[in-house]
Amino acid sequence: MNLKDKTVLITGAGSGLGKAMAVAAGQAGAKVICAGRRKDRIQQTAEGVTKAGGVGTAVEMDVTDPKSVEKGVKQAEKSGPIEILINNAGIITGLKSVQELPIEEWDKIMATNVRGPYLLIRTILPGMIQRGFGRIVNISAPIKHLPKASAYCASKCALDSLTKAVSYEVKGADVLVNAVEPPFLDTEMHKGGKKPEEVVTQILELAALDTGAASGRIVKIV
Ligand SMILES: NC(=O)c1ccc[n+]([C@@H]2O[C@H](COP(=O)([O-])OP(=O)(O)OC[C@H]3O[C@@H](n4cnc5c(N)ncnc54)[C@H](OP(=O)(O)O)[C@@H]3O)[C@@H](O)[C@H]2O)c1
């Protein structure tokens, strides 16, 4: 995994999969910007990154808020231009049928899981294109049609579409855009399943793809 000295921004890095990816990228010698809303959690992850051999920096960011994204990216780029973006922040709420699901809950899930990645991509992509290098990995999910999880499923389908559409838009540039479907993971979001540490290598391989590798893929992680 060639991540040495690469600048990687990971959203939702304060817990679960985001934290595990941040520390693993640190082990590989990356400069990792750990973004999220809870300051203590992202700070803790950033310390873990540095301890693992990389350089960790915590940046407070609410991915649903354009101003917060813009401010956070500006702050992050003090460490150098962002070469790799991992859109990992995501939420799910309790199982509810579509008619029970409050509009506010639908909006919040879509804002976090789809608007967030869109805001991050639109802020960071122009620099990647200009510099002629970029890797974007969107964290999708294997559940796409689960009853009582319509908003989450719709958000991850939309994220897959965003991934493919953007990958076509940047065709020809050395900017590769892919998504992954991790298995069930034991995190704050979901109890039971694999430990996030068990799947990070497969995900980070997509963040470290060589020039000419495939783009626009939705990769299942087992
Ligand atoms: N767990 C599973 O079984 C599973 C399976 C497949 C895919 N996934 C996906 O994996 C990703 C990570 O989930 P996880 O399981 O690691 O859950 P998690 O521990 O709950 O992590 C989600 C992270 O997202 C951050 N976040 C939420 N809203 C945010 C916002 N508005 N702005 C910035 N950060 C925000 C949270 O931090 P703050 O609250 O501090 O901001 C949290 O650190 C998600 O996209 C999820 O859909 C999970």
Ligand as a Chemical Component Dictionary entry (heavy atoms), coordinates in Angstrom:
data_LIG
# 
_chem_comp.id                   LIG 
_chem_comp.type                 NON-POLYMER 
_chem_comp.pdbx_formal_charge   0 
_chem_comp.three_letter_code    LIG 
# 
loop_
_chem_comp_atom.comp_id 
_chem_comp_atom.atom_id 
_chem_comp_atom.alt_atom_id 
_chem_comp_atom.type_symbol 
_chem_comp_atom.charge 
_chem_comp_atom.model_Cartn_x 
_chem_comp_atom.model_Cartn_y 
_chem_comp_atom.model_Cartn_z 
_chem_comp_atom.pdbx_ordinal 
LIG N1  N1  N 0  -21.144 -0.500 10.691 1  
LIG C1  C1  C 0  -21.539 -1.174 9.629  2  
LIG O1  O1  O 0  -22.028 -2.316 9.725  3  
LIG C2  C2  C 0  -21.367 -0.592 8.243  4  
LIG C3  C3  C 0  -21.518 -1.441 7.132  5  
LIG C4  C4  C 0  -21.364 -0.907 5.853  6  
LIG C5  C5  C 0  -21.074 0.431  5.694  7  
LIG N2  N2  N 1  -20.936 1.250  6.786  8  
LIG C6  C6  C 0  -20.613 2.647  6.548  9  
LIG O2  O2  O 0  -19.362 2.925  7.118  10 
LIG C7  C7  C 0  -19.256 4.319  7.444  11 
LIG C8  C8  C 0  -18.719 4.457  8.859  12 
LIG O3  O3  O 0  -19.652 3.953  9.769  13 
LIG P1  P1  P 0  -19.262 3.235  11.154 14 
LIG O4  O4  O 0  -19.897 1.913  11.124 15 
LIG O5  O5  O -1 -17.817 3.358  11.396 16 
LIG O6  O6  O 0  -20.137 4.107  12.174 17 
LIG P2  P2  P 0  -19.734 5.198  13.258 18 
LIG O7  O7  O 0  -18.738 4.673  14.223 19 
LIG O8  O8  O 0  -21.040 5.699  13.782 20 
LIG O9  O9  O 0  -19.009 6.321  12.418 21 
LIG C9  C9  C 0  -19.669 7.332  11.700 22 
LIG C10 C10 C 0  -18.854 8.606  11.844 23 
LIG O10 O10 O 0  -19.462 9.613  11.061 24 
LIG C11 C11 C 0  -19.347 10.832 11.752 25 
LIG N3  N3  N 0  -20.407 11.746 11.333 26 
LIG C12 C12 C 0  -21.749 11.551 11.392 27 
LIG N4  N4  N 0  -22.397 12.649 10.967 28 
LIG C13 C13 C 0  -21.443 13.546 10.605 29 
LIG C14 C14 C 0  -21.470 14.851 10.101 30 
LIG N5  N5  N 0  -22.627 15.504 9.869  31 
LIG N6  N6  N 0  -20.304 15.480 9.855  32 
LIG C15 C15 C 0  -19.122 14.861 10.077 33 
LIG N7  N7  N 0  -19.018 13.615 10.561 34 
LIG C16 C16 C 0  -20.180 12.966 10.822 35 
LIG C17 C17 C 0  -19.463 10.476 13.228 36 
LIG O11 O11 O 0  -18.704 11.367 14.033 37 
LIG P3  P3  P 0  -19.288 12.692 14.738 38 
LIG O12 O12 O 0  -20.628 12.303 15.290 39 
LIG O13 O13 O 0  -18.273 13.037 15.760 40 
LIG O14 O14 O 0  -19.348 13.728 13.663 41 
LIG C18 C18 C 0  -18.804 9.106  13.278 42 
LIG O15 O15 O 0  -17.445 9.193  13.669 43 
LIG C19 C19 C 0  -20.665 4.884  7.234  44 
LIG O16 O16 O 0  -20.732 5.563  5.997  45 
LIG C20 C20 C 0  -21.553 3.650  7.189  46 
LIG O17 O17 O 0  -22.727 3.851  6.447  47 
LIG C21 C21 C 0  -21.060 0.763  8.050  48 
# 
loop_
_chem_comp_bond.comp_id 
_chem_comp_bond.atom_id_1 
_chem_comp_bond.atom_id_2 
_chem_comp_bond.value_order 
_chem_comp_bond.pdbx_ordinal 
LIG N1  C1  SING 1  
LIG C1  O1  DOUB 2  
LIG C1  C2  SING 3  
LIG C2  C3  SING 4  
LIG C2  C21 DOUB 5  
LIG C3  C4  DOUB 6  
LIG C4  C5  SING 7  
LIG C5  N2  DOUB 8  
LIG N2  C6  SING 9  
LIG N2  C21 SING 10 
LIG C6  O2  SING 11 
LIG C6  C20 SING 12 
LIG O2  C7  SING 13 
LIG C7  C8  SING 14 
LIG C7  C19 SING 15 
LIG C8  O3  SING 16 
LIG O3  P1  SING 17 
LIG P1  O4  DOUB 18 
LIG P1  O5  SING 19 
LIG P1  O6  SING 20 
LIG O6  P2  SING 21 
LIG P2  O7  DOUB 22 
LIG P2  O8  SING 23 
LIG P2  O9  SING 24 
LIG O9  C9  SING 25 
LIG C9  C10 SING 26 
LIG C10 O10 SING 27 
LIG C10 C18 SING 28 
LIG O10 C11 SING 29 
LIG C11 N3  SING 30 
LIG C11 C17 SING 31 
LIG N3  C12 SING 32 
LIG N3  C16 SING 33 
LIG C12 N4  DOUB 34 
LIG N4  C13 SING 35 
LIG C13 C14 SING 36 
LIG C13 C16 DOUB 37 
LIG C14 N5  SING 38 
LIG C14 N6  DOUB 39 
LIG N6  C15 SING 40 
LIG C15 N7  DOUB 41 
LIG N7  C16 SING 42 
LIG C17 O11 SING 43 
LIG C17 C18 SING 44 
LIG O11 P3  SING 45 
LIG P3  O12 DOUB 46 
LIG P3  O13 SING 47 
LIG P3  O14 SING 48 
LIG C18 O15 SING 49 
LIG C19 O16 SING 50 
LIG C19 C20 SING 51 
LIG C20 O17 SING 52 
# 
